Amino acid sequence: MELDRICLELVERFKRLMQAATEVTQCYQTTGSADFVLILAVDDVEAFKSFVKTKLNTDSNVRKFKSMIALDSTKIEPRSTL
């Protein structure tokens, strides 16, 4: 996802919103074409649409986002080096 403005206050506000969102299981601030990558866990497409409507579309600093839906998981091996 891409933010409109990258200033410390707005980035920190977005991080707090994502920490509070129960649908978000992982949130990464990234370099390159996306400012953040979010990993969500939702029950169905309607729950995803609700997240988009209430969390992303209401944030005036969210410029755009792309979504991908996982159809299958081949490997999940969580590691933490942070």
PDB file of N, CA, C and O in Angstrom, chain B, residues numbered from 101:
ATOM      1  N   MET B 101       0.832  -1.160   0.000  1.00  0.00           N
ATOM      2  CA  MET B 101       0.000   0.000   0.000  1.00  0.00           C
ATOM      3  C   MET B 101       0.880   1.227   0.000  1.00  0.00           C
ATOM      4  O   MET B 101       2.023   1.183   0.455  1.00  0.00           O
ATOM      5  N   GLU B 102       0.360   2.296  -0.499  1.00  0.00           N
ATOM      6  CA  GLU B 102       1.138   3.522  -0.654  1.00  0.00           C
ATOM      7  C   GLU B 102       0.454   4.662   0.094  1.00  0.00           C
ATOM      8  O   GLU B 102      -0.743   4.904  -0.064  1.00  0.00           O
ATOM      9  N   LEU B 103       1.241   5.353   0.907  1.00  0.00           N
ATOM     10  CA  LEU B 103       0.732   6.517   1.610  1.00  0.00           C
ATOM     11  C   LEU B 103       0.910   7.760   0.749  1.00  0.00           C
ATOM     12  O   LEU B 103       1.784   7.813  -0.116  1.00  0.00           O
ATOM     13  N   ASP B 104       0.078   8.744   0.996  1.00  0.00           N
ATOM     14  CA  ASP B 104       0.158   9.993   0.250  1.00  0.00           C
ATOM     15  C   ASP B 104       1.354  10.815   0.708  1.00  0.00           C
ATOM     16  O   ASP B 104       2.104  11.346  -0.111  1.00  0.00           O
ATOM     17  N   ARG B 105       1.523  10.914   2.015  1.00  0.00           N
ATOM     18  CA  ARG B 105       2.633  11.683   2.574  1.00  0.00           C
ATOM     19  C   ARG B 105       3.384  10.827   3.583  1.00  0.00           C
ATOM     20  O   ARG B 105       2.787  10.133   4.406  1.00  0.00           O
ATOM     21  N   ILE B 106       4.709  10.896   3.497  1.00  0.00           N
ATOM     22  CA  ILE B 106       5.561  10.146   4.429  1.00  0.00           C
ATOM     23  C   ILE B 106       6.196  11.147   5.390  1.00  0.00           C
ATOM     24  O   ILE B 106       7.306  11.634   5.172  1.00  0.00           O
ATOM     25  N   CYS B 107       5.475  11.432   6.432  1.00  0.00           N
ATOM     26  CA  CYS B 107       6.066  12.231   7.506  1.00  0.00           C
ATOM     27  C   CYS B 107       5.908  11.428   8.785  1.00  0.00           C
ATOM     28  O   CYS B 107       4.990  10.617   8.904  1.00  0.00           O
ATOM     29  N   LEU B 108       6.780  11.646   9.718  1.00  0.00           N
ATOM     30  CA  LEU B 108       6.844  10.824  10.930  1.00  0.00           C
ATOM     31  C   LEU B 108       5.490  10.718  11.625  1.00  0.00           C
ATOM     32  O   LEU B 108       5.077   9.624  12.010  1.00  0.00           O
ATOM     33  N   GLU B 109       4.808  11.825  11.786  1.00  0.00           N
ATOM     34  CA  GLU B 109       3.529  11.829  12.505  1.00  0.00           C
ATOM     35  C   GLU B 109       2.484  10.945  11.806  1.00  0.00           C
ATOM     36  O   GLU B 109       1.789  10.168  12.461  1.00  0.00           O
ATOM     37  N   LEU B 110       2.377  11.066  10.484  1.00  0.00           N
ATOM     38  CA  LEU B 110       1.384  10.285   9.750  1.00  0.00           C
ATOM     39  C   LEU B 110       1.744   8.814   9.674  1.00  0.00           C
ATOM     40  O   LEU B 110       0.863   7.957   9.739  1.00  0.00           O
ATOM     41  N   VAL B 111       3.012   8.512   9.537  1.00  0.00           N
ATOM     42  CA  VAL B 111       3.453   7.113   9.515  1.00  0.00           C
ATOM     43  C   VAL B 111       3.186   6.468  10.871  1.00  0.00           C
ATOM     44  O   VAL B 111       2.684   5.346  10.933  1.00  0.00           O
ATOM     45  N   GLU B 112       3.509   7.152  11.935  1.00  0.00           N
ATOM     46  CA  GLU B 112       3.274   6.607  13.280  1.00  0.00           C
ATOM     47  C   GLU B 112       1.787   6.435  13.548  1.00  0.00           C
ATOM     48  O   GLU B 112       1.390   5.468  14.199  1.00  0.00           O
ATOM     49  N   ARG B 113       0.960   7.346  13.062  1.00  0.00           N
ATOM     50  CA  ARG B 113      -0.493   7.227  13.224  1.00  0.00           C
ATOM     51  C   ARG B 113      -0.994   5.992  12.491  1.00  0.00           C
ATOM     52  O   ARG B 113      -1.805   5.237  13.026  1.00  0.00           O
ATOM     53  N   PHE B 114      -0.512   5.782  11.261  1.00  0.00           N
ATOM     54  CA  PHE B 114      -0.918   4.610  10.500  1.00  0.00           C
ATOM     55  C   PHE B 114      -0.491   3.324  11.208  1.00  0.00           C
ATOM     56  O   PHE B 114      -1.264   2.368  11.273  1.00  0.00           O
ATOM     57  N   LYS B 115       0.723   3.294  11.733  1.00  0.00           N
ATOM     58  CA  LYS B 115       1.196   2.112  12.463  1.00  0.00           C
ATOM     59  C   LYS B 115       0.290   1.809  13.659  1.00  0.00           C
ATOM     60  O   LYS B 115      -0.051   0.652  13.908  1.00  0.00           O
ATOM     61  N   ARG B 116      -0.093   2.840  14.386  1.00  0.00           N
ATOM     62  CA  ARG B 116      -0.981   2.638  15.544  1.00  0.00           C
ATOM     63  C   ARG B 116      -2.332   2.083  15.104  1.00  0.00           C
ATOM     64  O   ARG B 116      -2.887   1.199  15.757  1.00  0.00           O
ATOM     65  N   LEU B 117      -2.860   2.602  13.997  1.00  0.00           N
ATOM     66  CA  LEU B 117      -4.142   2.105  13.489  1.00  0.00           C
ATOM     67  C   LEU B 117      -4.045   0.632  13.104  1.00  0.00           C
ATOM     68  O   LEU B 117      -4.961  -0.145  13.371  1.00  0.00           O
ATOM     69  N   MET B 118      -2.942   0.253  12.481  1.00  0.00           N
ATOM     70  CA  MET B 118      -2.780  -1.138  12.072  1.00  0.00           C
ATOM     71  C   MET B 118      -2.543  -2.049  13.275  1.00  0.00           C
ATOM     72  O   MET B 118      -2.989  -3.196  13.277  1.00  0.00           O
ATOM     73  N   GLN B 119      -1.848  -1.552  14.293  1.00  0.00           N
ATOM     74  CA  GLN B 119      -1.665  -2.351  15.511  1.00  0.00           C
ATOM     75  C   GLN B 119      -3.004  -2.616  16.188  1.00  0.00           C
ATOM     76  O   GLN B 119      -3.201  -3.682  16.772  1.00  0.00           O
ATOM     77  N   ALA B 120      -3.920  -1.665  16.119  1.00  0.00           N
ATOM     78  CA  ALA B 120      -5.228  -1.807  16.765  1.00  0.00           C
ATOM     79  C   ALA B 120      -6.211  -2.624  15.936  1.00  0.00           C
ATOM     80  O   ALA B 120      -7.207  -3.109  16.474  1.00  0.00           O
ATOM     81  N   ALA B 121      -5.958  -2.788  14.646  1.00  0.00           N
ATOM     82  CA  ALA B 121      -6.881  -3.511  13.763  1.00  0.00           C
ATOM     83  C   ALA B 121      -6.744  -5.010  13.994  1.00  0.00           C
ATOM     84  O   ALA B 121      -5.673  -5.577  13.773  1.00  0.00           O
ATOM     85  N   THR B 122      -7.796  -5.642  14.427  1.00  0.00           N
ATOM     86  CA  THR B 122      -7.743  -7.067  14.739  1.00  0.00           C
ATOM     87  C   THR B 122      -7.520  -7.926  13.499  1.00  0.00           C
ATOM     88  O   THR B 122      -7.018  -9.045  13.605  1.00  0.00           O
ATOM     89  N   GLU B 123      -7.885  -7.416  12.330  1.00  0.00           N
ATOM     90  CA  GLU B 123      -7.706  -8.180  11.090  1.00  0.00           C
ATOM     91  C   GLU B 123      -6.235  -8.270  10.680  1.00  0.00           C
ATOM     92  O   GLU B 123      -5.846  -9.206   9.982  1.00  0.00           O
ATOM     93  N   VAL B 124      -5.422  -7.312  11.105  1.00  0.00           N
ATOM     94  CA  VAL B 124      -4.020  -7.252  10.696  1.00  0.00           C
ATOM     95  C   VAL B 124      -3.195  -8.158  11.596  1.00  0.00           C
ATOM     96  O   VAL B 124      -3.117  -7.948  12.807  1.00  0.00           O
ATOM     97  N   THR B 125      -2.577  -9.175  10.987  1.00  0.00           N
ATOM     98  CA  THR B 125      -1.726 -10.075  11.754  1.00  0.00           C
ATOM     99  C   THR B 125      -0.253  -9.711  11.608  1.00  0.00           C
ATOM    100  O   THR B 125       0.561 -10.051  12.467  1.00  0.00           O
ATOM    101  N   GLN B 126       0.097  -9.014  10.510  1.00  0.00           N
ATOM    102  CA  GLN B 126       1.465  -8.567  10.284  1.00  0.00           C
ATOM    103  C   GLN B 126       1.409  -7.237   9.537  1.00  0.00           C
ATOM    104  O   GLN B 126       0.555  -7.026   8.676  1.00  0.00           O
ATOM    105  N   CYS B 127       2.330  -6.351   9.880  1.00  0.00           N
ATOM    106  CA  CYS B 127       2.418  -5.048   9.227  1.00  0.00           C
ATOM    107  C   CYS B 127       3.892  -4.703   9.086  1.00  0.00           C
ATOM    108  O   CYS B 127       4.625  -4.636  10.073  1.00  0.00           O
ATOM    109  N   TYR B 128       4.315  -4.486   7.843  1.00  0.00           N
ATOM    110  CA  TYR B 128       5.715  -4.199   7.557  1.00  0.00           C
ATOM    111  C   TYR B 128       5.827  -2.856   6.849  1.00  0.00           C
ATOM    112  O   TYR B 128       5.123  -2.616   5.868  1.00  0.00           O
ATOM    113  N   GLN B 129       6.699  -1.981   7.331  1.00  0.00           N
ATOM    114  CA  GLN B 129       7.047  -0.777   6.597  1.00  0.00           C
ATOM    115  C   GLN B 129       8.159  -1.178   5.638  1.00  0.00           C
ATOM    116  O   GLN B 129       9.154  -1.771   6.056  1.00  0.00           O
ATOM    117  N   THR B 130       8.001  -0.857   4.351  1.00  0.00           N
ATOM    118  CA  THR B 130       8.894  -1.373   3.333  1.00  0.00           C
ATOM    119  C   THR B 130       9.500  -0.267   2.479  1.00  0.00           C
ATOM    120  O   THR B 130       9.075   0.887   2.533  1.00  0.00           O
ATOM    121  N   THR B 131      10.495  -0.643   1.697  1.00  0.00           N
ATOM    122  CA  THR B 131      11.072   0.250   0.705  1.00  0.00           C
ATOM    123  C   THR B 131      10.540  -0.152  -0.660  1.00  0.00           C
ATOM    124  O   THR B 131       9.921  -1.206  -0.804  1.00  0.00           O
ATOM    125  N   GLY B 132      10.776   0.676  -1.649  1.00  0.00           N
ATOM    126  CA  GLY B 132      10.339   0.344  -3.006  1.00  0.00           C
ATOM    127  C   GLY B 132       8.997   0.960  -3.324  1.00  0.00           C
ATOM    128  O   GLY B 132       8.680   2.053  -2.856  1.00  0.00           O
ATOM    129  N   SER B 133       8.204   0.257  -4.125  1.00  0.00           N
ATOM    130  CA  SER B 133       6.950   0.818  -4.621  1.00  0.00           C
ATOM    131  C   SER B 133       5.845   0.845  -3.569  1.00  0.00           C
ATOM    132  O   SER B 133       4.868   1.576  -3.730  1.00  0.00           O
ATOM    133  N   ALA B 134       5.974   0.074  -2.509  1.00  0.00           N
ATOM    134  CA  ALA B 134       4.970   0.069  -1.442  1.00  0.00           C
ATOM    135  C   ALA B 134       5.585   0.621  -0.163  1.00  0.00           C
ATOM    136  O   ALA B 134       6.743   0.351   0.155  1.00  0.00           O
ATOM    137  N   ASP B 135       4.793   1.395   0.557  1.00  0.00           N
ATOM    138  CA  ASP B 135       5.256   1.917   1.850  1.00  0.00           C
ATOM    139  C   ASP B 135       5.015   0.914   2.972  1.00  0.00           C
ATOM    140  O   ASP B 135       5.792   0.841   3.924  1.00  0.00           O
ATOM    141  N   PHE B 136       3.941   0.144   2.858  1.00  0.00           N
ATOM    142  CA  PHE B 136       3.598  -0.868   3.855  1.00  0.00           C
ATOM    143  C   PHE B 136       3.068  -2.112   3.166  1.00  0.00           C
ATOM    144  O   PHE B 136       2.451  -2.033   2.104  1.00  0.00           O
ATOM    145  N   VAL B 137       3.315  -3.261   3.780  1.00  0.00           N
ATOM    146  CA  VAL B 137       2.698  -4.523   3.392  1.00  0.00           C
ATOM    147  C   VAL B 137       1.937  -5.013   4.611  1.00  0.00           C
ATOM    148  O   VAL B 137       2.487  -5.102   5.709  1.00  0.00           O
ATOM    149  N   LEU B 138       0.673  -5.326   4.405  1.00  0.00           N
ATOM    150  CA  LEU B 138      -0.175  -5.818   5.483  1.00  0.00           C
ATOM    151  C   LEU B 138      -0.547  -7.264   5.204  1.00  0.00           C
ATOM    152  O   LEU B 138      -0.832  -7.629   4.063  1.00  0.00           O
ATOM    153  N   ILE B 139      -0.544  -8.079   6.236  1.00  0.00           N
ATOM    154  CA  ILE B 139      -1.038  -9.449   6.159  1.00  0.00           C
ATOM    155  C   ILE B 139      -2.286  -9.494   7.039  1.00  0.00           C
ATOM    156  O   ILE B 139      -2.237  -9.177   8.227  1.00  0.00           O
ATOM    157  N   LEU B 140      -3.391  -9.889   6.439  1.00  0.00           N
ATOM    158  CA  LEU B 140      -4.661  -9.920   7.166  1.00  0.00           C
ATOM    159  C   LEU B 140      -5.132 -11.348   7.347  1.00  0.00           C
ATOM    160  O   LEU B 140      -4.787 -12.233   6.564  1.00  0.00           O
ATOM    161  N   ALA B 141      -5.911 -11.562   8.373  1.00  0.00           N
ATOM    162  CA  ALA B 141      -6.633 -12.813   8.562  1.00  0.00           C
ATOM    163  C   ALA B 141      -8.100 -12.441   8.737  1.00  0.00           C
ATOM    164  O   ALA B 141      -8.489 -11.863   9.752  1.00  0.00           O
ATOM    165  N   VAL B 142      -8.914 -12.782   7.729  1.00  0.00           N
ATOM    166  CA  VAL B 142     -10.347 -12.492   7.771  1.00  0.00           C
ATOM    167  C   VAL B 142     -11.115 -13.752   7.417  1.00  0.00           C
ATOM    168  O   VAL B 142     -10.576 -14.671   6.800  1.00  0.00           O
ATOM    169  N   ASP B 143     -12.373 -13.785   7.811  1.00  0.00           N
ATOM    170  CA  ASP B 143     -13.191 -14.973   7.586  1.00  0.00           C
ATOM    171  C   ASP B 143     -13.651 -15.130   6.144  1.00  0.00           C
ATOM    172  O   ASP B 143     -13.794 -16.250   5.654  1.00  0.00           O
ATOM    173  N   ASP B 144     -13.885 -14.008   5.461  1.00  0.00           N
ATOM    174  CA  ASP B 144     -14.424 -14.093   4.112  1.00  0.00           C
ATOM    175  C   ASP B 144     -14.231 -12.761   3.392  1.00  0.00           C
ATOM    176  O   ASP B 144     -13.677 -11.812   3.947  1.00  0.00           O
ATOM    177  N   VAL B 145     -14.692 -12.713   2.162  1.00  0.00           N
ATOM    178  CA  VAL B 145     -14.534 -11.512   1.343  1.00  0.00           C
ATOM    179  C   VAL B 145     -15.288 -10.332   1.951  1.00  0.00           C
ATOM    180  O   VAL B 145     -14.825  -9.194   1.873  1.00  0.00           O
ATOM    181  N   GLU B 146     -16.425 -10.592   2.545  1.00  0.00           N
ATOM    182  CA  GLU B 146     -17.192  -9.506   3.172  1.00  0.00           C
ATOM    183  C   GLU B 146     -16.405  -8.871   4.316  1.00  0.00           C
ATOM    184  O   GLU B 146     -16.438  -7.652   4.485  1.00  0.00           O
ATOM    185  N   ALA B 147     -15.706  -9.674   5.094  1.00  0.00           N
ATOM    186  CA  ALA B 147     -14.877  -9.146   6.178  1.00  0.00           C
ATOM    187  C   ALA B 147     -13.722  -8.328   5.619  1.00  0.00           C
ATOM    188  O   ALA B 147     -13.344  -7.306   6.191  1.00  0.00           O
ATOM    189  N   PHE B 148     -13.161  -8.780   4.502  1.00  0.00           N
ATOM    190  CA  PHE B 148     -12.097  -8.012   3.853  1.00  0.00           C
ATOM    191  C   PHE B 148     -12.632  -6.670   3.361  1.00  0.00           C
ATOM    192  O   PHE B 148     -12.002  -5.631   3.563  1.00  0.00           O
ATOM    193  N   LYS B 149     -13.791  -6.699   2.718  1.00  0.00           N
ATOM    194  CA  LYS B 149     -14.406  -5.457   2.238  1.00  0.00           C
ATOM    195  C   LYS B 149     -14.679  -4.498   3.391  1.00  0.00           C
ATOM    196  O   LYS B 149     -14.514  -3.287   3.249  1.00  0.00           O
ATOM    197  N   SER B 150     -15.090  -5.031   4.515  1.00  0.00           N
ATOM    198  CA  SER B 150     -15.341  -4.199   5.693  1.00  0.00           C
ATOM    199  C   SER B 150     -14.051  -3.557   6.194  1.00  0.00           C
ATOM    200  O   SER B 150     -14.043  -2.382   6.563  1.00  0.00           O
ATOM    201  N   PHE B 151     -12.950  -4.331   6.208  1.00  0.00           N
ATOM    202  CA  PHE B 151     -11.660  -3.777   6.615  1.00  0.00           C
ATOM    203  C   PHE B 151     -11.255  -2.639   5.682  1.00  0.00           C
ATOM    204  O   PHE B 151     -10.842  -1.573   6.139  1.00  0.00           O
ATOM    205  N   VAL B 152     -11.371  -2.865   4.390  1.00  0.00           N
ATOM    206  CA  VAL B 152     -11.007  -1.829   3.412  1.00  0.00           C
ATOM    207  C   VAL B 152     -11.853  -0.582   3.639  1.00  0.00           C
ATOM    208  O   VAL B 152     -11.332   0.533   3.654  1.00  0.00           O
ATOM    209  N   LYS B 153     -13.140  -0.770   3.814  1.00  0.00           N
ATOM    210  CA  LYS B 153     -14.067   0.363   3.973  1.00  0.00           C
ATOM    211  C   LYS B 153     -13.804   1.143   5.259  1.00  0.00           C
ATOM    212  O   LYS B 153     -13.830   2.373   5.253  1.00  0.00           O
ATOM    213  N   THR B 154     -13.553   0.435   6.358  1.00  0.00           N
ATOM    214  CA  THR B 154     -13.445   1.119   7.655  1.00  0.00           C
ATOM    215  C   THR B 154     -12.030   1.539   8.027  1.00  0.00           C
ATOM    216  O   THR B 154     -11.851   2.477   8.803  1.00  0.00           O
ATOM    217  N   LYS B 155     -11.016   0.858   7.483  1.00  0.00           N
ATOM    218  CA  LYS B 155      -9.642   1.170   7.878  1.00  0.00           C
ATOM    219  C   LYS B 155      -8.849   1.891   6.789  1.00  0.00           C
ATOM    220  O   LYS B 155      -8.139   2.852   7.082  1.00  0.00           O
ATOM    221  N   LEU B 156      -8.957   1.448   5.556  1.00  0.00           N
ATOM    222  CA  LEU B 156      -8.138   2.034   4.488  1.00  0.00           C
ATOM    223  C   LEU B 156      -8.833   3.203   3.803  1.00  0.00           C
ATOM    224  O   LEU B 156      -8.231   4.258   3.608  1.00  0.00           O
ATOM    225  N   ASN B 157     -10.101   3.018   3.437  1.00  0.00           N
ATOM    226  CA  ASN B 157     -10.798   4.089   2.729  1.00  0.00           C
ATOM    227  C   ASN B 157     -11.077   5.307   3.595  1.00  0.00           C
ATOM    228  O   ASN B 157     -11.306   6.398   3.072  1.00  0.00           O
ATOM    229  N   THR B 158     -11.062   5.140   4.888  1.00  0.00           N
ATOM    230  CA  THR B 158     -11.312   6.282   5.778  1.00  0.00           C
ATOM    231  C   THR B 158     -10.044   7.039   6.135  1.00  0.00           C
ATOM    232  O   THR B 158     -10.120   8.120   6.721  1.00  0.00           O
ATOM    233  N   ASP B 159      -8.883   6.501   5.798  1.00  0.00           N
ATOM    234  CA  ASP B 159      -7.609   7.167   6.092  1.00  0.00           C
ATOM    235  C   ASP B 159      -7.228   8.036   4.895  1.00  0.00           C
ATOM    236  O   ASP B 159      -6.888   7.522   3.830  1.00  0.00           O
ATOM    237  N   SER B 160      -7.285   9.339   5.074  1.00  0.00           N
ATOM    238  CA  SER B 160      -7.023  10.267   3.971  1.00  0.00           C
ATOM    239  C   SER B 160      -5.571  10.220   3.493  1.00  0.00           C
ATOM    240  O   SER B 160      -5.256  10.757   2.431  1.00  0.00           O
ATOM    241  N   ASN B 161      -4.692   9.591   4.255  1.00  0.00           N
ATOM    242  CA  ASN B 161      -3.291   9.507   3.849  1.00  0.00           C
ATOM    243  C   ASN B 161      -2.982   8.233   3.051  1.00  0.00           C
ATOM    244  O   ASN B 161      -1.874   8.089   2.535  1.00  0.00           O
ATOM    245  N   VAL B 162      -3.931   7.321   2.944  1.00  0.00           N
ATOM    246  CA  VAL B 162      -3.738   6.132   2.111  1.00  0.00           C
ATOM    247  C   VAL B 162      -4.010   6.523   0.664  1.00  0.00           C
ATOM    248  O   VAL B 162      -5.145   6.833   0.299  1.00  0.00           O
ATOM    249  N   ARG B 163      -2.966   6.507  -0.156  1.00  0.00           N
ATOM    250  CA  ARG B 163      -3.100   6.888  -1.562  1.00  0.00           C
ATOM    251  C   ARG B 163      -3.708   5.764  -2.385  1.00  0.00           C
ATOM    252  O   ARG B 163      -4.693   5.966  -3.095  1.00  0.00           O
ATOM    253  N   LYS B 164      -3.108   4.563  -2.286  1.00  0.00           N
ATOM    254  CA  LYS B 164      -3.628   3.422  -3.041  1.00  0.00           C
ATOM    255  C   LYS B 164      -3.119   2.140  -2.416  1.00  0.00           C
ATOM    256  O   LYS B 164      -2.153   2.138  -1.652  1.00  0.00           O
ATOM    257  N   PHE B 165      -3.783   1.059  -2.753  1.00  0.00           N
ATOM    258  CA  PHE B 165      -3.353  -0.245  -2.282  1.00  0.00           C
ATOM    259  C   PHE B 165      -3.734  -1.301  -3.305  1.00  0.00           C
ATOM    260  O   PHE B 165      -4.656  -1.120  -4.100  1.00  0.00           O
ATOM    261  N   LYS B 166      -3.014  -2.391  -3.266  1.00  0.00           N
ATOM    262  CA  LYS B 166      -3.308  -3.563  -4.079  1.00  0.00           C
ATOM    263  C   LYS B 166      -3.552  -4.712  -3.117  1.00  0.00           C
ATOM    264  O   LYS B 166      -2.965  -4.769  -2.036  1.00  0.00           O
ATOM    265  N   SER B 167      -4.407  -5.608  -3.513  1.00  0.00           N
ATOM    266  CA  SER B 167      -4.656  -6.758  -2.646  1.00  0.00           C
ATOM    267  C   SER B 167      -4.382  -8.052  -3.404  1.00  0.00           C
ATOM    268  O   SER B 167      -4.547  -8.141  -4.620  1.00  0.00           O
ATOM    269  N   MET B 168      -3.966  -9.032  -2.649  1.00  0.00           N
ATOM    270  CA  MET B 168      -3.764 -10.384  -3.153  1.00  0.00           C
ATOM    271  C   MET B 168      -4.392 -11.328  -2.137  1.00  0.00           C
ATOM    272  O   MET B 168      -4.225 -11.156  -0.930  1.00  0.00           O
ATOM    273  N   ILE B 169      -5.103 -12.311  -2.627  1.00  0.00           N
ATOM    274  CA  ILE B 169      -5.734 -13.284  -1.751  1.00  0.00           C
ATOM    275  C   ILE B 169      -5.008 -14.610  -1.920  1.00  0.00           C
ATOM    276  O   ILE B 169      -4.869 -15.118  -3.033  1.00  0.00           O
ATOM    277  N   ALA B 170      -4.551 -15.160  -0.814  1.00  0.00           N
ATOM    278  CA  ALA B 170      -3.845 -16.446  -0.858  1.00  0.00           C
ATOM    279  C   ALA B 170      -4.856 -17.563  -1.083  1.00  0.00           C
ATOM    280  O   ALA B 170      -5.838 -17.681  -0.351  1.00  0.00           O
ATOM    281  N   LEU B 171      -4.609 -18.371  -2.090  1.00  0.00           N
ATOM    282  CA  LEU B 171      -5.461 -19.517  -2.377  1.00  0.00           C
ATOM    283  C   LEU B 171      -4.991 -20.760  -1.656  1.00  0.00           C
ATOM    284  O   LEU B 171      -5.780 -21.663  -1.379  1.00  0.00           O
ATOM    285  N   ASP B 172      -3.688 -20.809  -1.348  1.00  0.00           N
ATOM    286  CA  ASP B 172      -3.102 -21.974  -0.716  1.00  0.00           C
ATOM    287  C   ASP B 172      -1.818 -21.527  -0.027  1.00  0.00           C
ATOM    288  O   ASP B 172      -1.225 -20.522  -0.418  1.00  0.00           O
ATOM    289  N   SER B 173      -1.395 -22.241   0.963  1.00  0.00           N
ATOM    290  CA  SER B 173      -0.119 -21.955   1.609  1.00  0.00           C
ATOM    291  C   SER B 173       0.790 -23.176   1.461  1.00  0.00           C
ATOM    292  O   SER B 173       0.443 -24.280   1.881  1.00  0.00           O
ATOM    293  N   THR B 174       1.939 -22.958   0.867  1.00  0.00           N
ATOM    294  CA  THR B 174       2.890 -24.033   0.660  1.00  0.00           C
ATOM    295  C   THR B 174       3.833 -24.160   1.841  1.00  0.00           C
ATOM    296  O   THR B 174       4.221 -25.261   2.230  1.00  0.00           O
ATOM    297  N   LYS B 175       4.197 -23.013   2.405  1.00  0.00           N
ATOM    298  CA  LYS B 175       5.102 -23.030   3.539  1.00  0.00           C
ATOM    299  C   LYS B 175       4.855 -21.799   4.397  1.00  0.00           C
ATOM    300  O   LYS B 175       4.793 -20.675   3.899  1.00  0.00           O
ATOM    301  N   ILE B 176       4.716 -22.028   5.674  1.00  0.00           N
ATOM    302  CA  ILE B 176       4.617 -20.942   6.649  1.00  0.00           C
ATOM    303  C   ILE B 176       5.628 -21.246   7.731  1.00  0.00           C
ATOM    304  O   ILE B 176       5.481 -22.216   8.475  1.00  0.00           O
ATOM    305  N   GLU B 177       6.640 -20.430   7.816  1.00  0.00           N
ATOM    306  CA  GLU B 177       7.709 -20.651   8.780  1.00  0.00           C
ATOM    307  C   GLU B 177       8.071 -19.316   9.411  1.00  0.00           C
ATOM    308  O   GLU B 177       9.040 -18.677   8.999  1.00  0.00           O
ATOM    309  N   PRO B 178       7.304 -18.890  10.404  1.00  0.00           N
ATOM    310  CA  PRO B 178       7.587 -17.578  10.992  1.00  0.00           C
ATOM    311  C   PRO B 178       8.945 -17.534  11.699  1.00  0.00           C
ATOM    312  O   PRO B 178       9.305 -18.426  12.467  1.00  0.00           O
ATOM    313  N   ARG B 179       9.664 -16.481  11.412  1.00  0.00           N
ATOM    314  CA  ARG B 179      10.953 -16.240  12.076  1.00  0.00           C
ATOM    315  C   ARG B 179      11.006 -14.765  12.429  1.00  0.00           C
ATOM    316  O   ARG B 179      10.383 -13.932  11.770  1.00  0.00           O
ATOM    317  N   SER B 180      11.731 -14.464  13.439  1.00  0.00           N
ATOM    318  CA  SER B 180      11.887 -13.072  13.823  1.00  0.00           C
ATOM    319  C   SER B 180      13.357 -12.753  13.962  1.00  0.00           C
ATOM    320  O   SER B 180      14.068 -13.370  14.755  1.00  0.00           O
ATOM    321  N   THR B 181      13.808 -11.788  13.187  1.00  0.00           N
ATOM    322  CA  THR B 181      15.180 -11.320  13.304  1.00  0.00           C
ATOM    323  C   THR B 181      15.200  -9.855  13.703  1.00  0.00           C
ATOM    324  O   THR B 181      16.262  -9.235  13.764  1.00  0.00           O
ATOM    325  N   LEU B 182      14.017  -9.301  13.976  1.00  0.00           N
ATOM    326  CA  LEU B 182      13.936  -7.882  14.346  1.00  0.00           C
ATOM    327  C   LEU B 182      14.127  -7.690  15.821  1.00  0.00           C
ATOM    328  O   LEU B 182      14.089  -6.559  16.306  1.00  0.00           O
TER     329      LEU B 182
END
